[in-house]
Amino acid sequence: MSEQFYSDAKLYDRLFPGGEQAVDFYRAEADRQAGCVLELGCGTGQKLIPIGLDGRPCTGLELSPEMLAEARRKAGERGVEIEWVQGDMREFDLGRTFDLVFIAANSLLHLQEAEDLVGCFRSVRKHLAPGARLIFDVFNPSVHMLAQADGVRRRRDALSYVDPDRGVVHVDVAETYDAAAQVTRGRWYFSTDSEADFVVAPLEIRSIFPRELPLLLALGGLRVVERFGDWSRTPFAADSALQLYVCEPDC
């Protein structure tokens, strides 16, 4: 249901241009592991290209061909060699192992079924070299925010951006929360003052609660080594906005 949202890679980069703290964190982890790096759900390479520029051998796996095409263009523009692979993180086999696997920017939350999440973790487990780690970040679900997902269309001023052709683009979002599935189903509306709703795209995101993740990881053959609540490595707490996990194989 979210394919259309990722079909315009340039729009995605304008909508979500930041992430400097996340980039710095994953670059530091790549330096610490000092080996080959695999990013799952790599998108347009916002995190992986800087790691490649540090001299690390990098591979990016992404389902969307449009996002991959933009990642290749950006990497070529910056003169960095990265292997880009179209594939599904739910189950993949690249035929080799890596020293760091990471899943950034809530990409894991596109896997809505528990079986898909466990399948992803099992695939990751098979691709971890001795001493390797899986690191990922997802938001920490807020019951208050989920309760506000009432289907009403609202302006998200913080998401406004400038399109070089259209000018200032406003973003409205209408969301409902399916508590049984733990999935927020949204519809995103992109408009300018002169062109209403020039893009309307659905987006579905799963919520994974803190007590779930260690169990899902264990079923995938992984164990939690560290858990942080922000990019500065503050220990995770109930009011943390972020769940940042560092995992190793459960030997």
C-alpha positions in Angstrom: 0.0 0.0 0.0 3.0 2.4 0.3 4.7 1.8 -3.1 3.3 5.1 -4.5 4.8 7.1 -1.6 8.3 5.9 -2.6 7.8 6.2 -6.4 9.1 9.8 -6.5 12.6 9.6 -5.0 13.3 13.3 -5.4 10.1 14.2 -3.5 11.1 11.9 -0.7 14.5 13.6 -0.4 12.9 17.0 -0.3 10.4 15.8 2.3 13.0 14.2 4.6 16.3 16.0 3.9 17.8 15.9 7.4 19.0 13.0 9.5 22.5 14.4 10.3 22.6 12.8 13.8 21.5 9.5 12.4 24.2 9.7 9.6 26.9 10.5 12.2 25.7 7.6 14.4 25.8 5.0 11.7 29.1 6.3 10.3 30.6 5.9 13.8 29.3 2.3 14.0 30.7 1.5 10.6 34.1 2.8 11.8 33.8 0.7 14.9 33.0 -2.5 13.0 35.7 -1.7 10.4 34.5 -3.9 7.6 31.8 -4.4 5.0 28.4 -2.6 5.5 24.9 -3.6 4.4 21.9 -1.3 4.7 18.5 -2.8 4.3 15.8 -0.4 3.0 18.6 1.9 1.9 16.3 4.3 0.0 18.2 7.0 -1.9 21.4 6.4 0.0 21.1 9.2 2.5 22.9 7.1 5.2 25.0 4.7 3.0 26.7 7.2 0.7 28.5 9.0 3.5 29.7 5.7 4.9 30.9 4.7 1.4 32.7 8.1 1.2 34.6 7.0 4.4 36.1 4.2 2.4 33.9 1.3 3.7 32.8 -1.4 1.2 29.0 -0.8 1.1 25.9 -2.6 -0.2 22.4 -1.2 -0.2 19.3 -3.4 -0.6 16.1 -1.6 -1.5 12.7 -2.7 -2.8 11.8 0.5 -4.8 13.4 0.7 -8.2 12.8 4.5 -8.2 14.7 4.9 -4.9 17.5 2.8 -6.1 17.9 4.7 -9.3 18.2 7.9 -7.4 20.7 6.3 -5.0 22.8 5.2 -8.0 22.7 8.7 -9.5 23.7 10.4 -6.2 26.5 8.0 -5.6 27.8 8.5 -9.1 27.6 12.3 -8.7 29.7 12.0 -5.6 32.2 9.5 -7.1 31.6 6.7 -4.6 31.3 3.0 -5.5 28.4 1.2 -3.8 26.7 -2.0 -4.8 23.0 -1.4 -5.1 20.6 -4.4 -5.0 16.9 -4.5 -5.6 15.4 -6.9 -3.1 13.0 -7.5 -0.2 14.3 -7.3 3.3 11.8 -9.9 4.4 13.9 -12.6 2.8 17.2 -12.2 0.9 20.4 -14.1 0.2 23.4 -12.1 -1.0 25.8 -15.0 -0.7 28.2 -13.4 1.7 28.5 -11.9 5.2 28.9 -8.3 6.5 30.5 -6.7 9.5 27.6 -4.3 10.0 24.0 -4.5 8.9 21.7 -1.6 9.6 18.1 -0.6 9.0 17.5 3.1 9.4 14.7 5.7 9.5 11.8 3.4 10.5 12.3 1.2 7.3 11.7 -1.9 9.5 8.1 -0.6 10.2 7.0 -1.4 6.6 7.0 -5.1 7.6 3.5 -5.3 9.1 3.4 -9.1 10.0 5.3 -10.7 12.8 6.4 -13.4 10.4 7.9 -10.8 8.1 9.9 -9.2 10.9 11.2 -12.6 12.1 12.0 -13.5 8.5 14.0 -10.3 8.1 15.9 -11.0 11.3 16.7 -14.6 10.2 18.0 -13.3 6.9 20.1 -10.8 8.7 21.5 -13.5 11.0 22.7 -15.5 8.0 24.6 -12.4 6.7 26.5 -11.5 9.9 30.2 -12.2 10.0 31.9 -13.2 13.3 31.7 -10.2 15.6 29.2 -8.4 13.3 26.2 -6.4 14.5 22.7 -5.5 13.4 21.7 -1.9 14.3 18.3 -0.3 13.6 16.1 2.5 14.7 12.3 2.7 14.9 10.1 5.2 16.7 8.8 4.5 20.2 5.0 4.3 19.8 3.1 7.0 21.8 -0.4 5.9 22.9 -1.4 9.6 23.0 -0.4 10.1 19.3 -2.0 6.9 18.2 -5.2 7.9 19.8 -5.2 11.1 17.8 -5.1 9.2 14.5 -8.8 9.9 13.9 -8.9 10.1 10.1 -9.1 14.0 10.0 -6.9 15.7 7.5 -4.4 18.0 9.1 -1.6 20.3 7.9 1.9 19.3 8.9 3.7 22.6 8.8 7.0 21.0 9.8 7.0 18.9 6.6 6.6 21.8 4.2 9.4 22.0 1.7 10.5 24.0 -1.4 10.2 22.4 -4.8 12.4 24.0 -7.4 9.6 24.0 -10.0 6.5 24.4 -7.8 7.7 26.5 -5.0 6.6 25.9 -1.4 4.8 22.6 -1.0 2.4 22.0 1.9 1.8 18.5 3.4 -1.5 17.4 4.9 -1.9 14.0 6.5 -5.0 12.0 7.4 -4.4 8.9 9.6 -6.3 6.1 11.3 -4.8 3.6 13.7 -5.7 -0.1 13.4 -5.1 -1.3 17.0 -5.5 -5.0 16.1 -2.9 -4.9 13.4 -0.8 -2.2 15.1 -0.7 -0.3 11.8 -1.3 3.4 11.2 -2.9 3.8 7.8 -2.4 7.3 6.4 -3.0 9.3 3.3 -0.6 12.1 2.5 -1.6 15.2 0.4 0.9 17.4 -1.3 -0.3 20.9 -2.4 0.9 24.4 -3.4 -1.1 27.5 -3.1 -2.0 27.2 -6.8 -2.2 23.4 -7.2 -4.1 21.4 -4.7 -3.3 17.7 -4.1 -0.9 17.3 -7.0 0.2 14.1 -5.2 -2.0 11.9 -3.0 -0.2 8.9 -1.6 -1.1 6.2 1.0 1.4 5.2 3.6 1.1 2.4 6.1 3.5 2.1 9.1 3.5 -0.6 11.8 4.1 0.2 15.5 6.4 -2.1 17.4 6.2 -1.8 21.1 9.4 -2.0 23.3 8.5 -5.4 24.9 7.9 -7.0 21.4 11.2 -6.3 19.8 13.5 -8.5 22.0 11.1 -11.4 21.4 11.0 -10.9 17.7 14.7 -10.6 17.6 15.2 -13.8 19.6 12.9 -15.7 17.1 15.2 -14.5 14.4 18.4 -15.8 16.2 19.5 -12.4 17.5 19.9 -10.9 21.0 19.9 -7.3 22.2 23.3 -5.9 23.3 22.4 -2.3 23.8 19.2 -0.2 23.5 19.3 3.6 23.3 16.6 6.3 23.3 18.4 8.9 21.1 21.4 9.4 18.9 23.6 10.5 21.8 23.3 7.0 23.3 21.1 7.9 26.2 19.6 4.7 27.7 16.1 3.9 26.5 13.3 5.1 28.7 9.5 5.1 28.6 9.4 8.6 27.2 12.1 8.1 24.6 11.0 9.1 21.1 13.4 6.6 19.5 14.1 2.9 19.9 17.7 2.3 18.8 18.8 -1.3 19.0 22.3 -2.9 18.8 22.1 -6.6 18.3 24.4 -9.6 17.8 23.8 -13.3 16.9 22.4 -15.3 19.7 25.0 -18.1 19.8 
